[in-house]
Structures are given as structure tokens and as C-alpha cells.
């Protein structure tokens, strides 16, 4: 496979905030801790060395419970988490059906590769890659489908509450409709009681050679460690204040906020229910869309007795993660990194080390068929990045016998009218307005000529343009990046070594777009 890379800025697919963070723009220095470099991780290890042994023991016991009955569980890494010299690097994602878009897999590969790189650099420590399972998320519509070989497959059922607790009812019928599905990818869903269990088994099936550990935060023992912060957030609203201040500071620099905190950043969680908690003017608390209502004392008591009934939202979940893990870095996509940059002040208030924020690897896979088409069209893969009208225009200009751009002619026309205006003003100053109007008409006629040239070239290149659009639609479904749409199975069913290739080729410190091209 041929591997090429291009700058993220050249893809036209990433926000200015993320690009500026990766370039260490000085104005952003207050919004993160250490940069994602080897030197940054060395400093982060020092910051995390005092992680409590009691938290490690609880984490170990929870993981032993969650991996019970799973063959070839990553017990070496799980047991290592009890040791003071062991640290984690973490990524997180929703429980997307059959892993959902391909970047689900890329995130985990990036995390494993980072753990390997750190292990080689700092052999005196142990580094464990973690996949944080977003089992408490309740947006079923985001995770109930995937796209395989150009077709959408959807798990159709009624669903409320945390998706991790959903039974796997109806999945056998859906999986039976998939073409060429390897049995090992179907078995986790057919042999599990709920989606959390199935996702853990599937991810374990994919990544067990590399010791990945999957962690489900929906556990009473873990949330008990977090209970004091739960109550403080609900009662004193520190996160709301800190994150709002950071958001305002980022907006003053020209960036958009990605998340919006609330006074209470928790949901109430029971089977089939995950609803937001709101503080009331009288000091009490209400669970929206329910009859649940508590005084402050009642809520504090309930948190102490049943912390598992409280689920952090997008603002507090990162703090929960870092509170219960000996974690050094979070590997995420551009949207995730953007909202993490709003959270550093909140972490400072809770005296919790802010993790290193590291972008996952980004990749576009080009199979043999698409490679042949690129070669036939005389294009490199980088020529396809951008909106369709831009790609089409650049292709036409490349193919045209004469330049379709009339910038030079437009400039000459403007110079000509400047000369005419000078002569006209010498005769009668009032002629300037008429001459400028005539210039606008002439420039408009020149634009019409340009359009006629373009249409003529499009007719000549009709066959090639159709081939180009077919290729573009395959590599950029709905005009977006392939990795955000196509399922991983699109690649690995036809190339069983695809995952191994990713492990060999992706470098977590190379923050560019990988172009993975099969030779034709």
C-alpha cells in the first residue's frame, strides 16, 4: 500500500481552532496544559504521579467484573493498572453499531499506537490504551445505523435511556441482511444481553492482540469516587462559571463554543430514563419530564447512597474520566478537542490534572479501483479534497487546451477603462460615471464569455467529468470525509489485513491526513 500525507489545513475540513491549537498559537496557551509531544508527556507523567492507589484498586475491580467471561481478556494490562508506575492514554466514543464510521477504529488505533510509542520512549513506566465506552449517551439516532458498500443499515426499535443498557433485540435480523459479514463480527451482538456488552466484545475481537482495555463508566463503584464532585457541581455550579468564562475568552479570540454548560451538569439515570436535572429557585431540584423532585438535603443523600443514578453530561464527563483514570492524554477528533479546550479552568478548580489533548489519526482509503480511476484522470488524491464545485473547476482548468481563467483579460480591461476615464474627465468630469458603468457592462460581458468557455470545456470533458464525480462521491460521501461516513467493514472485508496495516503505518505524532492508496 502506498502511504501519502497532506496537511490538515489543505483538506478544508478542519476548524481554525484545532489547526491553531496544533500550531501552538500563543493566544491559546491558557486553554490547555502540555502539547502532544514526547516532552509534553514526560511532564504529564510527573503531574499524574500522585494518582490515588485506592482509585487504582477500584478501577481494577470494576474492569475484572466487566471482562468476566470474555476469553483472552487483557488481564496483563488490567492488573498493571494497580501499579503506581502505570498510566493510561484514552479515547472515547459512542457505542456505534458495527463501529459506525471508520474514524471510530482510527481513534482506537491512534490510542494504541500512542501507548506503544510512549512505552518505547519511557520503558520504566507502563502505558495502557483505554477505550472509554459512552454507554450512558441517550442519543439512539446517532448510533443505530452504519453505511456499508453504499447502503444504510439501521437498527429499528424503540429506545429510551442510556444506549448501553439497551437489549440487543432485533439485531440478529439486521445482521442477517449484511453481505459477507465475517462471523466474528456478528457473534458479539448475537451473544450479548445489551449493547454495552456487545460493543465491548466486538472491540475486544478487533483489538485483543494489542491489549486494548474497554471501560464502561456506568458503574456504582466508579461513580462513588466521583460523588463529591457531583454534589459540588449541583450545589455550587463551579463548572458552569468556569466553562462559561473560558467560552467567552475563546469567542473573544474569534472561535465558536462547542459545548454549553449548565448550572447542573448531570442527568438522572435509571433503566429507560436519562433526563436532565435542574436546580429550582427555591433551592430544590427537579428531573425534567418526570415527577422526581428533591430538596438539597435529599439530593445530597441520594448521591451518597446511589451515585450510579447520576450521569455526567458532556461538560462533566471528561472530569469524571480523569478523576478515575491515571490518564495522561485524551485522543479525540476535531470537535472533541475543540470542546476540551473550554474545560481547563474547570479542571483547575477541581485540582485535577488536565490531560494532553491529542488529535486522532485521520485517513482516506483509496482501493485499487479508485486508484486506477485517479491514474486515468491524471490526478493525485490530494486534488479531490474540497467542495465538488472546486474540484470540478480545477479539473477543467487542468484539462482545458487554453486557460479558462480570464483574470489577465479582466485586469487589462480595467486598465483600458482607467485610461478612458482619465481622457473623459479631461473633456468633462461628468463622463466618469458613464464610463464606469460602461466598464461594468464590459466586465459582465467578459464573465459571460468565461461561462461560455467553461460550458464548452464541460461538453468536451463530459465523460471524464462523470468519472470524476463518481470517484468523488465514493471517496467523499455526501461531500464529506470518507472516514466520517463509511464503515470500517467497507475496507477490511476486502482487505483482511487492513487493521494490521493501520497499526504498522499510523504515527500518532503525525498530525496530517493519511492517504492510504492501494497500488493499481
VOGU-3710 file (C-alpha; in Angstrom, 3 decimals, decimal comma):
1> xxxxxxxxxx> 0,000/0,000/0,000  1,246/3,482/-0,866  1,111/5,917/2,034  0,988/9,663/1,479  0,130/12,506/3,844  -1,179/16,021/3,374  -1,505/18,906/5,856  -4,812/19,054/7,682  -5,143/22,691/6,648  -5,115/21,629/2,974
11> xxxxxxxxxx> -8,142/19,351/3,387  -10,591/22,221/4,010  -12,229/20,014/6,635  -10,916/21,251/9,980  -11,803/24,222/12,148  -9,436/27,079/12,744  -9,433/26,372/16,489  -7,994/22,877/16,096  -5,455/23,970/13,479  -4,338/26,869/15,658
21> xxxxxxxxxx> -4,008/24,583/18,688  -1,807/22,167/16,749  0,329/25,098/15,636  0,624/26,209/19,303  -0,827/29,643/18,646  0,241/31,754/21,680  -3,252/33,170/22,253  -4,499/29,656/23,084  -1,862/28,901/25,708  -4,244/29,330/28,665
31> xxxxxxxxxx> -6,674/26,724/27,330  -4,504/23,602/27,519  -1,786/22,060/29,668  1,028/20,364/27,765  1,281/19,974/23,995  1,079/16,481/22,406  4,825/15,916/22,165  7,183/13,479/23,843  8,394/16,266/26,116  4,793/17,099/26,947
41> xxxxxxxxxx> 4,080/13,531/28,016  7,162/13,482/30,222  5,810/16,494/32,100  2,323/14,956/32,223  3,683/11,809/33,888  5,046/13,976/36,691  1,685/15,726/37,057  -0,173/12,416/37,339  2,242/10,516/39,607  0,131/11,108/42,706
51> xxxxxxxxxx> -2,943/9,319/41,346  -4,568/7,590/44,368  -3,852/3,892/44,910  -7,427/3,496/46,164  -8,761/4,659/42,789  -6,493/2,166/41,030  -7,883/-0,683/43,117  -11,491/0,252/42,380  -10,669/0,565/38,682  -9,042/-2,864/38,707
61> xxxxxxxxxx> -12,028/-4,494/40,409  -14,513/-2,888/38,028  -12,578/-3,993/34,952  -12,285/-7,548/36,257  -16,058/-7,566/36,638  -16,679/-6,080/33,187  -14,375/-8,578/31,467  -15,734/-11,596/33,291  -16,431/-14,426/30,815  -14,520/-12,812/27,921
71> xxxxxxxxxx> -11,838/-15,073/26,503  -8,328/-13,651/26,165  -9,198/-10,592/28,243  -6,324/-8,071/28,505  -5,609/-9,087/32,090  -1,929/-8,110/31,999  -2,887/-4,508/31,322  -5,816/-4,598/33,755  -3,617/-5,927/36,555  -0,914/-3,392/35,721
81> xxxxxxxxxx> -3,354/-0,572/36,461  -2,935/-1,312/40,181  0,741/-0,324/39,963  1,887/3,236/40,636  4,087/3,302/37,534  1,200/2,519/35,141  -0,598/5,239/33,214  -3,298/5,290/30,587  -3,960/7,059/27,310  -7,627/7,229/26,439
91> xxxxxxxxxx> -10,061/7,730/23,635  -13,829/7,659/23,888  -16,738/7,217/21,561  -20,410/6,354/21,349  -21,479/2,720/21,007  -21,906/2,974/17,256  -23,419/-0,113/15,673  -20,719/-2,247/13,992  -18,273/0,564/14,967  -20,183/3,133/12,880
101> xxxxxxxxxx> -17,990/5,493/10,804  -14,415/4,388/10,158  -12,921/7,014/12,424  -14,168/5,000/15,417  -11,447/2,494/14,519  -8,892/5,189/13,683  -9,330/6,707/17,150  -8,568/3,417/18,843  -5,618/2,661/16,557  -4,190/6,103/17,384
111> xxxxxxxxxx> -4,555/5,393/21,101  -2,854/2,007/20,907  -0,041/3,403/18,798  0,488/6,252/21,247  0,740/3,776/24,138  3,323/1,827/22,139  5,343/4,944/21,359  5,311/6,023/24,995  6,333/2,524/26,098  9,340/2,637/23,800
121> xxxxxxxxxx> 10,291/6,136/24,998  9,757/5,532/28,732  10,376/1,818/29,448  10,419/2,416/33,211  6,639/3,002/33,085  3,678/1,035/31,761  1,154/2,547/29,359  -2,314/1,079/28,845  -4,596/2,119/25,950  -8,205/2,701/27,052
131> xxxxxxxxxx> -11,407/2,915/25,043  -13,957/4,783/27,150  -17,362/3,436/26,182  -20,011/6,159/26,054  -22,636/3,774/27,397  -24,672/6,492/29,122  -25,298/8,505/25,989  -29,008/8,552/25,125  -28,977/9,717/21,505  -30,020/6,438/19,896
141> xxxxxxxxxx> -30,465/8,001/16,447  -26,737/8,734/16,275  -25,597/5,164/16,899  -28,298/2,908/15,432  -27,020/2,789/11,843  -23,973/2,463/9,645  -23,119/2,644/5,942  -21,733/-0,416/4,197  -20,993/-0,671/0,466  -23,153/2,346/-0,268
151> xxxxxxxxxx> -26,201/1,156/1,688  -27,537/2,330/5,034  -28,307/-0,335/7,638  -30,431/0,727/10,584  -31,457/-0,939/13,824  -35,116/-0,049/14,066  -36,624/-0,222/17,531  -37,998/1,973/20,284  -35,244/3,206/22,571  -35,130/5,435/25,653
161> xxxxxxxxxx> -32,489/5,979/28,294  -28,810/5,065/28,145  -27,960/3,204/24,948  -25,511/0,881/26,707  -28,376/-0,659/28,652  -30,469/-1,416/25,563  -31,101/-5,081/24,867  -29,802/-6,464/21,583  -33,332/-7,371/20,491  -33,737/-7,102/16,716
171> xxxxxxxxxx> -30,051/-7,082/15,866  -29,950/-10,699/14,685  -32,456/-9,871/11,948  -30,466/-6,821/10,875  -27,130/-8,648/10,801  -28,637/-11,415/8,673  -29,132/-8,877/5,870  -25,462/-7,846/5,703  -23,404/-9,107/2,749  -20,262/-11,116/3,523
181> xxxxxxxxxx> -20,269/-10,294/7,248  -17,469/-12,215/8,985  -18,960/-14,392/11,772  -16,608/-12,953/14,377  -18,176/-9,513/13,860  -21,722/-10,808/14,242  -21,099/-13,020/17,293  -20,701/-10,166/19,838  -24,212/-8,924/19,087  -25,753/-12,387/18,956
191> xxxxxxxxxx> -24,171/-13,495/22,231  -24,716/-10,378/24,363  -27,574/-9,155/26,503  -27,125/-5,433/25,906  -25,333/-3,003/23,613  -22,557/-2,212/26,087  -21,627/-5,873/26,383  -21,826/-6,359/22,620  -19,664/-3,334/21,878  -17,024/-4,395/24,384
201> xxxxxxxxxx> -16,884/-7,856/22,824  -16,689/-6,502/19,272  -13,941/-4,015/20,105  -12,105/-6,743/22,023  -12,377/-9,036/18,990  -10,811/-6,369/16,787  -8,062/-5,205/19,133  -7,209/-8,026/21,538  -3,716/-8,558/20,011  -2,799/-5,070/21,220
211> xxxxxxxxxx> -4,102/-5,190/24,795  -6,775/-2,508/24,487  -8,919/-2,132/27,611  -12,573/-1,104/27,246  -14,037/0,744/30,222  -17,723/1,363/30,953  -18,144/4,273/33,363  -21,722/3,262/34,171  -20,647/1,642/37,453  -21,635/2,491/41,031
221> xxxxxxxxxx> -18,134/1,847/42,396  -16,547/4,309/39,957  -19,209/6,952/40,447  -18,828/6,703/44,201  -15,310/8,070/43,725  -16,822/10,978/41,820  -19,757/11,639/44,192  -18,208/14,660/45,985  -17,718/16,429/42,650  -21,262/15,542/41,626
231> xxxxxxxxxx> -22,692/17,276/44,660  -20,397/20,278/44,358  -21,431/20,817/40,744  -25,130/20,565/41,526  -24,916/22,732/44,632  -22,279/25,360/43,810  -22,193/25,418/39,975  -18,425/25,874/39,658  -18,263/24,137/36,265  -20,910/26,437/34,825
241> xxxxxxxxxx> -18,970/29,516/35,860  -15,529/28,262/34,796  -16,561/26,913/31,404  -18,616/29,987/30,559  -15,619/32,215/31,280  -13,393/30,069/29,052  -16,009/30,034/26,308  -16,273/33,823/26,380  -12,489/34,135/26,191  -12,349/31,796/23,179
251> xxxxxxxxxx> -15,183/33,656/21,487  -13,299/36,917/22,017  -10,468/35,340/20,009  -12,879/34,564/17,176  -13,692/30,914/17,929  -17,102/29,310/18,429  -18,064/27,489/21,607  -18,707/23,776/21,101  -20,454/22,961/24,382  -22,608/24,976/26,730
261> xxxxxxxxxx> -22,507/24,261/30,463  -25,485/24,352/32,780  -25,845/25,073/36,465  -26,360/21,331/36,921  -24,312/19,228/34,515  -25,847/15,865/35,311  -28,695/13,657/34,165  -30,754/11,370/36,328  -30,231/7,799/35,140  -32,415/4,736/35,537
271> xxxxxxxxxx> -33,381/1,906/33,201  -35,066/3,529/30,197  -34,553/7,031/31,590  -31,838/9,695/31,248  -33,255/13,140/31,887  -31,642/16,417/32,830  -31,618/17,665/36,430  -32,418/21,347/37,004  -31,990/23,448/40,114  -35,086/25,397/41,124
281> xxxxxxxxxx> -35,323/28,967/42,506  -36,294/27,629/45,931  -33,106/25,557/46,175  -34,733/22,234/45,277  -34,012/20,028/42,264  -36,283/18,682/39,525  -35,751/15,907/36,957  -37,247/17,206/33,725  -40,192/15,332/32,205  -40,723/13,359/35,453
291> xxxxxxxxxx> -42,288/13,808/38,876  -38,925/13,383/40,593  -38,186/16,287/42,898  -35,813/16,639/45,858  -34,685/19,124/48,435  -30,959/19,855/48,578  -30,503/17,543/51,586  -32,444/14,758/49,878  -30,358/15,068/46,716  -27,077/15,025/48,626
301> xxxxxxxxxx> -28,185/11,896/50,484  -29,269/10,220/47,237  -25,890/10,944/45,613  -24,124/9,342/48,572  -26,363/6,265/48,541  -26,860/5,798/44,793  -24,197/7,644/42,783  -24,882/5,302/39,842  -28,159/7,164/39,273  -26,337/10,296/38,164
311> xxxxxxxxxx> -24,847/10,603/34,712  -22,435/13,404/33,735  -23,146/15,487/30,666  -20,605/16,476/28,008  -19,026/19,052/30,345  -18,542/16,845/33,392  -17,813/13,540/31,664  -14,183/14,482/30,897  -13,638/15,389/34,540  -15,166/12,064/35,621
321> xxxxxxxxxx> -12,845/10,224/33,247  -9,716/11,974/34,507  -10,775/11,545/38,131  -10,980/7,762/37,934  -8,122/7,040/35,478  -4,346/7,519/35,830  -4,617/9,190/32,457  -2,036/11,217/30,550  -3,744/12,122/27,300  -7,067/12,143/25,511
331> xxxxxxxxxx> -7,120/11,218/21,817  -10,092/12,705/20,009  -11,492/14,129/16,838  -11,510/17,841/15,962  -14,895/18,513/17,544  -13,857/16,834/20,786  -10,563/18,694/21,038  -12,402/21,959/20,475  -14,740/21,450/23,421  -11,986/20,097/25,688
341> xxxxxxxxxx> -10,253/23,457/25,194  -13,194/25,042/27,026  -12,651/22,890/30,125  -9,182/23,641/31,517  -10,369/26,232/34,052  -12,912/23,741/35,399  -10,163/21,152/35,859  -8,075/23,726/37,699  -10,914/24,414/40,121  -11,227/20,713/40,924
351> xxxxxxxxxx> -7,422/20,381/41,212  -7,364/17,638/38,590  -4,504/17,480/36,061  -5,694/18,484/32,619  -4,759/15,771/30,093  -2,758/16,299/26,954  -5,141/16,764/24,038  -4,047/14,805/21,001  -5,803/14,552/17,638  -6,533/11,087/16,394
361> xxxxxxxxxx> -5,094/9,957/13,093  -7,123/10,921/10,025  -7,247/8,725/6,944  -8,783/8,306/3,497  -8,616/4,828/1,960  -8,298/4,505/-1,824  -8,792/0,988/-3,149  -7,390/-0,421/-6,407  -10,442/0,523/-8,474  -10,295/4,115/-7,306
371> xxxxxxxxxx> -6,522/4,223/-7,802  -6,979/3,183/-11,441  -9,572/5,902/-11,943  -7,274/8,514/-10,424  -4,459/7,448/-12,715  -6,731/7,527/-15,758  -7,830/11,052/-14,887  -4,264/12,125/-14,252  -4,984/13,199/-10,691  -3,341/12,782/-7,319
381> xxxxxxxxxx> -5,606/12,004/-4,313  -4,969/15,465/-2,872  -6,723/17,028/-5,893  -10,060/15,664/-4,645  -10,136/17,478/-1,303  -12,543/20,380/-1,286  -16,117/21,035/-2,300  -17,256/19,442/-5,552  -17,525/22,694/-7,500  -13,894/23,488/-6,584
391> xxxxxxxxxx> -12,647/20,036/-7,579  -14,575/20,220/-10,842  -13,243/23,689/-11,677  -9,645/22,716/-11,009  -10,020/19,626/-13,173  -11,484/21,592/-16,073  -8,677/24,128/-15,887  -6,128/21,304/-15,918  -7,752/19,649/-18,929  -8,506/22,767/-20,962
401> xxxxxxxxxx> -6,471/23,478/-24,096  -6,493/27,168/-23,131  -6,797/28,782/-19,738  -10,398/29,206/-18,613  -9,375/31,926/-16,201  -9,748/35,448/-17,638  -8,133/37,300/-14,746  -5,474/38,796/-17,022  -8,059/39,942/-19,556  -10,225/41,417/-16,813
411> xxxxxxxxxx> -7,219/43,300/-15,486  -6,354/44,636/-18,939  -9,950/45,738/-19,457  -9,867/47,624/-16,175  -6,608/49,319/-17,163  -8,137/50,322/-20,525  -11,130/51,920/-18,830  -8,841/53,700/-16,367  -7,170/55,322/-19,365  -10,544/56,181/-20,913
421> xxxxxxxxxx> -11,732/57,695/-17,628  -8,676/59,926/-17,459  -9,309/61,181/-21,023  -13,023/61,581/-20,394  -12,505/63,566/-17,184  -10,233/65,932/-19,103  -13,099/66,582/-21,509  -15,942/66,584/-18,960  -15,732/65,261/-15,335  -19,323/64,067/-15,536
431> xxxxxxxxxx> -18,244/61,414/-18,090  -16,539/59,340/-15,361  -19,793/57,847/-14,054  -20,936/56,869/-17,556  -17,545/55,302/-18,356  -17,505/53,261/-15,128  -20,980/51,985/-15,935  -19,733/51,000/-19,396  -16,798/49,210/-17,733  -19,212/47,184/-15,578
441> xxxxxxxxxx> -21,122/46,168/-18,712  -17,892/45,143/-20,423  -16,737/43,166/-17,408  -20,113/41,434/-17,297  -19,739/40,504/-20,976  -16,320/39,110/-20,167  -17,869/36,988/-17,390  -20,391/35,640/-19,913  -17,521/34,737/-22,240  -15,839/32,944/-19,345
451> xxxxxxxxxx> -19,027/30,962/-18,668  -19,314/30,046/-22,362  -15,702/28,848/-22,363  -16,421/26,740/-19,284  -19,569/25,173/-20,756  -17,711/24,347/-23,938  -14,944/22,653/-21,985  -17,508/20,766/-19,871  -19,083/19,365/-23,057  -15,691/18,245/-24,302
461> xxxxxxxxxx> -14,811/16,659/-20,928  -18,260/15,227/-20,169  -17,098/11,605/-19,920  -14,143/12,464/-17,719  -16,286/14,707/-15,504  -18,793/11,919/-14,966  -15,972/9,589/-13,977  -14,562/12,235/-11,670  -17,890/12,816/-9,964  -18,414/9,074/-9,435
471> xxxxxxxxxx> -14,958/8,855/-7,873  -15,533/11,959/-5,749  -18,852/10,644/-4,456  -17,184/7,359/-3,459  -14,287/8,955/-1,624  -16,262/11,882/-0,202  -19,775/10,577/0,557  -22,271/13,432/0,744  -19,349/15,783/0,146  -17,713/14,931/3,478
481> xxxxxxxxxx> -14,673/12,970/4,562  -14,883/9,236/3,914  -13,871/8,383/7,493  -16,929/10,193/8,856  -19,370/8,137/6,781  -18,153/4,743/5,560  -17,956/1,823/7,955  -14,661/0,084/8,644  -16,083/-3,113/7,117  -16,025/-1,409/3,702
491> xxxxxxxxxx> -12,263/-1,780/3,813  -11,487/-4,823/5,931  -13,901/-7,266/4,261  -11,974/-6,911/1,003  -8,648/-6,419/2,751  -8,436/-8,600/5,887  -5,017/-7,135/6,722  -6,324/-3,578/6,770  -6,266/-3,204/10,563  -2,744/-4,625/10,826
501> xxxxxxxxxx> -1,657/-2,195/8,120  -3,098/0,698/10,117  -1,160/-0,423/13,172  2,039/-0,528/11,159  1,612/2,766/9,319  -0,211/5,283/11,504  2,015/7,512/13,603  0,171/9,264/16,461  2,577/12,191/16,315  1,998/12,746/12,591
511> xxxxxxxxxx> -0,937/15,135/12,628  -1,821/15,064/8,952  -4,360/13,408/6,660  -3,173/9,920/5,694  -3,920/8,822/2,129  -3,909/5,025/2,092  -3,714/4,060/-1,571  -3,748/0,536/-2,930  -1,465/0,294/-5,966  -3,462/-0,369/-9,140
//
